[in-house]
């Protein structure tokens, strides 16, 4: 079940096909497989054994997927870490994972070195760059004298430890197995219709499932080419979509909003794009994107790190009937979903409940954290903390995160529903709604809005009154230049809640 075997397979059947593109650098499948074998041999030569943890701190550098595959090939466990973290945060996650080797892009070496100041257990320190550093090795100068054979791995053997973003609690180390990663790759390439010769643009960072698994390295299962964008920039994305004849890409909501602002004047004409996968995005925005990208499948998905991304996909928002357009669609292969009440009993169709998930591509738990594992996984079901409604036809509509529910005067208000109403106004580019304290009602909704043209708070409140029950209408609207976001591009509502309580 070693995930690295899929690269060997492609090198055998299409050795000259392009596997990887990053700026002016390219690799064929034969070249990528050869470099991965060399790097796996180097890791072994420097003492990395099966089961050892190897951390990587980098953006979407060309070396990232090659190092990841080499770690898998050697039987070690990859620990992708967010390059935006401070030294103390990195140090904590390195310690929790038990990493004994670290690879990092040169531009993050100072930060990583500070994190490793009191980490003697990390015996191998490698940079991707050419600059010599005391106590560090450069990737190019690693001793390749070890064994380069593929280490046998069982389906249940850990492949990665991916730390959650920590917006609702401290980061947890999600254990991902070789079997789960393989099943996810199959599910993704089928759902997204990835074909040999396709070109998949990776804009999300590899330390996040959006970059690593949607479809990420799973695209190599079908012999597709990965086109890497080291840092997201909407103008560069538009250039790559055209110049690289990209056929598919995954983007978080922030990226799509930025593209909307740049996509005028025919900038999206003549593309080879067949699909775009995204998460939470209001129907009004989807309609705008459908007009900008006619004929492109706009696939709404729902998932999380614990499920390697996709739990449900709606195959095409643009062509879905009105009752399905707001939903996240149907479950992918290898996962099963329910909605349950606070006592864990299934709720009937049409009744909101917490979304729970189980299946072969769902994590078995958190790394060395039995308490969090027991809290999240009960009777075999992963409790997501999200609220949703299942329809009779099996489609799932996400209504909110449990912690995003606003409790006002005894009524529950889904912040996502209020945001959806705000997005129906043409002046609203982005919106986020949180609960703020109120003497009488305990909490009331407050909206933070990024406007694309002149509009007043009173106009937006009047707009919402025509679409929402009175208690759901925002009591206050604050205009901001940008919404606060975490490292994965999600709106960090904890910042907005703190602001609303100050």
N, C-alpha and C positions, 0 to 999 in steps of 0.2 A: 504493500500500500504506500510505499515511499512516493510522495508527491513529485519528487524530482525526476521520476521515471518518465513523466510525460514529455520532458525535454529530450531525453534519449530517443523516444519514439519519433518525435518530429524530425530530429537530426537524421534518423534512419530513412524516413520516407520522403522528406522534402529538404535535404541538406542545404540547398542553395537558396531556399526561400527566405525572405527577410523576417527575422524574429523580433528585432528590437531597433527602435530609432530614438535617438535623443540628441537634438540639435544636428550637427553635421556627422555625428558618429552613428554607425549602423553595425549590426551583427546579423549574419545568417544563422539559421538554426544549428548548422554544423559548428560555426564559430562560437556561438553562445554555449553549446554543449561542451565544447572543448575547454572553454574558460571556466565553466562551472566544475568540470572534473579537476582542473588544475587547482582551483580554489579549495575544493573539498580536500584534495591531497595536502594542501598547505595547512588547512585547519588541523588535520590529523597530525601533521609533522610538528605542529606547535602545541600538541597536547590536548586538543579538543576531542573528547570522547563522546560516544552516543549518550544522549540524555543531558549533556552539558548545555547550559544556556548561553547563547551568544546574542548580545544586544546590538542593535543598529540604530544610530542617530543620524538621519539624513533626510533630505527632501526626495523628490523623484529623480535622483541622480541615476545615470545609466548603470552604475555599479550595484544599485540597490537590488533589483531582481536577480542579478547574477550571484551576489553574495547570499541572498535568501535561498536560492536553489542549492548553492554549495553547502549551506548549513543543513538543509534537509538531506542532501545526498550523504553527508557525513553522519547522519543520524542524530545530530544535535537539535536543540530547540531554539527557534528564533524568538527574540524579544524586541519587537519594533517599538521604539520610544519616540514620543513627540519632540521634535527638534525645537519647539518653542518653550519648552519647560526650563525653569531656572535650575541652577546647579543642585540646590537642596532637594528639589522635586525629583530630578533625575537620580540623585543619590539614593533617595528613598525607594524608588522603583527598581533600581539595580539591586539593592539589598533584598527587597522582597522577592525578586525573581531568582536570586542566587546566581546571577550571571558571573561567568569566569572569563569571558572575552567580550570586548567591545570594538565595533567597527563604526567609524563615523566619517562624514564628509569633512573636509578640511575646515570649512567655514564654521563648524560647530566644535572644533577640537578644543578651543579654550574653555568653552562652557563644560564640555565633557571632562576635561582634565580637572577642572575645579570640583566636579561631582565625584571624581575618583581620588580626591586628595587623601581620603581615609578608607580606601578600598583595596587592601593588599590582596584580597581574594581574586580580583580581576587581574589575571596574570598575562593576558594577551590584549594589547591595545594597538589598533590598526586604523590608519587614516586612508581615505581614498586619494588624497592629493600627493603632490611631489615635494612638499616642504618637510625637511627632516625635523623631528622632534625628539628630545631626549626621552628614552623609555618607551617610545612608540615605534612601530614598524609601518612602512608604507605598503599598500596593497600590492604594488608591483614588485616589491622586494621580498615577499614572503617565500620561505623555503617550500618548494613544491615536491619535496621528497617523500611525502606520505602516500598512503593507499588511496587511490581515487575510485575504488569500486563503490557501487551503490549499496548503502547500508540497509539491510532488510528492516522494515518497520511494519508493525501490526496496525490495524485500523484504529485501535484504542491508544496508540502511542502519541504523546504530545508532539505537535508540529510547531505550534506557536503559543506564546502567552501575549495576548493583546489587552492592554490596560484601557479601561473605559475612560471617558473624558471627565468623569467626576462632577457633572453639573448638579446631580441630586444627592451625591454622597462621595466619600473618598474613592479614588480610582480603584477598581477591582481588576485583578488579572484573569481575564477570560481564557480558559484552557481550550485550545482548538487542536483537534487530533488530525492525523493524516487521513483517516477515513472520512471525517466530516468535511475536510477540505476537498477531497476527491469528489464526494457526492455533491457538494456545493458547485464545483466546477461543471459537473454534468448538468445540474439543474439550471445554472446560469446560461450556458451556451445554448441549451434548448429553448429556454424562455426568451432569450434575446435574439435567437436565430443567428448566432455567430457562425460564420462559414470559413473554410480555408481561403486564405488570401484577403480576408477582411482586415481592416486597419482600425484598431480601437485606440482612441485617445484617452490617456489616463491623466486627469486633471487633479483629482483628489489625492492627498498624500498616502503613501504606502503604509504609514503607521495606522491608517484608518481602513475599515473594511470597504469604504467607498473606492479606495485606490487599489487595495490588495485583492478584493474578492468580487467586484461587480463589473465585469467578470475578472479584472486584474489578471494575474498569472494564469487563471483558468482559461483565458483566450487561447493560450498555447495548446490546450487540449484539442482545439480545432485547427491548429496551424495558422492562426491569425497573427498579425503583426501588432506589437505594442508600440504606440507612439507616446513618448513621455513628455509631459510639460512640467519642468522642474518646479516652477512657481506659477500659480494661477494669475493670469493677467488677461482681461477680456479681449484686448486687441490682439495679443499673441494667440489666444484661443481661436479667434476668427481667422487669423492667418494660417494656423496649423490645420484647421478644418478644411480650408481650401487647398493649401499647398500639399498636404499629405494625403489628400483624398480620403479623409476619415469616413468610415462607414457607421461608427457607433461610439457613444461616449456616455459617461455617467457624470452628473453634476449635482451638487447640493444647491439648495434654494438660493443662497447668496450669489453663486456663480450665474445662475439663470437670470436673476434680477439685474446683475451687471451687464450680461449679454443683451438683455432687452434694451438697455440704455444705449448700447453701441451698435445695434443691429439695423439701424435705418439706412436708407439710400441703397438698398439692394445688397447689403453686405452678406446676406445669407443666400443669395442666388447662386445656382450652379453647383451646389455642393453634392458630394456623393453620399451624404448622410442618410442612413435608413432608420436609425433609432436613437433616442435620447432617453436615458433612465434617470429618474429623479425621485425625491421623496415627497414630503408635504409641500403642496403647492395649490393655492386656491384655483377653483375652476375658471374664474375670470382670467387669471394669468395664463392658464393652460390654453384658453381660447386665443389669447393674444399670440402665444407661441405657435399655435397651430396655423395662424395666419402668416406668421413669419417663416414657418417651415412646412409648407404644404407637402403632403405625401410622406412626411417623416413620422414614424411611430413614436408617440409621446407616452412613455411607459411610466406610470406612477407605481412606486414600490413602497413597501413597508417592511422594516426589519431593524436589526440592531447588531451590535458586536457579537452578542451571545448566540446569534443564529447565522453568523457569517453573512449578514445583510439580509437578502430576500426571504421574507416570510410569505408575503403576498405580492402579486403583480397584477395590475390592470393593463392588458395588452396594448391598448391605445386609447388615451383619454379623448382624442379628437373624434373618434368614430363611435365611442361608447354611447348608448342611449342615455338620456338625461338622468334617469334614476341611478345609473351606475357611474356616471362621470365623476362624482365626488368620492368614490370608494377607492380602496387600495386593491380591489380585485380579488382573485382567488388564491388559495395557498399554492406554493410551489411544490414540486415533488419532494418527498422525504420530510415533510412537515405536516402537522395536524394542528388546528387551532380551535379554541373555544372562547366564549366569554363567560365569566363566572361572577357570582355575587360575593360579598365580603366573607361569606362562610365557605366559599369554594364550590358552591352548587352551580351547575350550568344555567345560564339565563336563556330564555327562549328567543327565537328570532324577533328582531325589532326592539329588544330590551337591552339597554346599555349594561355593560359589565367589564370587569378587568379582562384584558386579553391574555390568555395563557397558551403556551406553545409546547409541543413536544415533537421529537423526531430524530432521525439519525444524523442530521446536520446541526442539531442544537447542542450547545456545550453541555458537558457533564458536570461542570462546576467551575469554581474559581480557584486559582492556584494557591495551595496552602492556606485556604480560608474556609474551613468547614462551616463556620457560623454563617457567613454570607451565602454559602452554597445551600445550606439548609433553609435559610430565609427565602431564597429566590426559587428553589426547585422543591416542589412539594408533590408527592405522589407521582413523580415523573414529569410533572408539568412545570415549565419555566413561567413564573409570574413576571410579566413584562413591566408592570406599573403604568401601562397605557389603558385607556378606556376606549371601547369600541362597540359597534353594533353589527351583528351578523344578520344578513338578510336571508330570506327563504332560499334564494338561489346560491347561497354560499359566499357571496361577496362580503367583504369586511369594510366598514367605514370607521375610520379613526376619529374619535371625538375629542380626546384630550389625554394628557398625562394626568395620573391621579393627583400628583403634586401641583398640576396647573389648574386644577379645579378651583373656582372661586366660590366661596360659601357666603352667600349674601341673603340675609333675612330668612335663613332656613332653606333657601333655594340653591341648587348647584348650577353654576354657570360654566360652560365649557369655553375656555379662552379661545380655542380654535374656531368656534362658531362665531364669536364676535369678530375675530380677525377676518373670517370669510366675508362677513358683511362689509367690513371696511374696504376690503380689496375690490368690492363691487363699485367703488367710487373711482372714476378715472384719474383723480389727482393722487391717489395713494400708490406709491411705489413699494413700500414695505410697511408692515404693521406688526406690533406685538402687544398683547394685552395681558395684564397681571392684576391681581387683587391688591387693593390698598386699604388700610384701616379706615373704618367709619364708625362713629359713635353709636349710631342706631342700628345699622345693618351688619355690623362686624367687618364686612368687606364689601367693596364695590369695585366694578371694573374700571381700570385706567388704561388708556391706549397710548402707546408711543408710536409716532408715525413719521416716516420719511416721505415727504411730498415731492412730486415731480413738477408741480406748478402751484400757483397761488390758490389757497383754499383756507378757510377758517375752521376753527374747532366747532363753532356752531353749525356750520354747513355739514360737517362730517357726523355730528351728533344727530342732526335732522335726518340725514341719509340713513343712519342706523335705525332710527325710530320707525322708518317705513319697512324695516326688514326683521326686527327683533322685538321680543317682548320687552316691556318697559324696564323691568329689573335687569335685563341684559345689556341695555344701552350704556356705553361708557359715560361715567359721570365727569370725566376729565380727559382731555386729549393734549398730549405734549408733543410738539414737533421737534424732531432731532435730525442732525445731519446724517447719522448712521446708528444702527442698532448694535449693541455690544454682542460680540460673538466669541465662542470658544475656539480652540485650535482646529476643530473639524468643520467650522463654518456655521454651526447651529447658534441660534440666538440664545445668549446666556441670560435667562430670565431672572436668575438670582441677583444679577446686577441691577435690573430694573426694579425688582421687589425691594431691594435695599434703598434705592433712590426714592421709591414711593412711600417708604416708611420714615424717611429722614425729614 
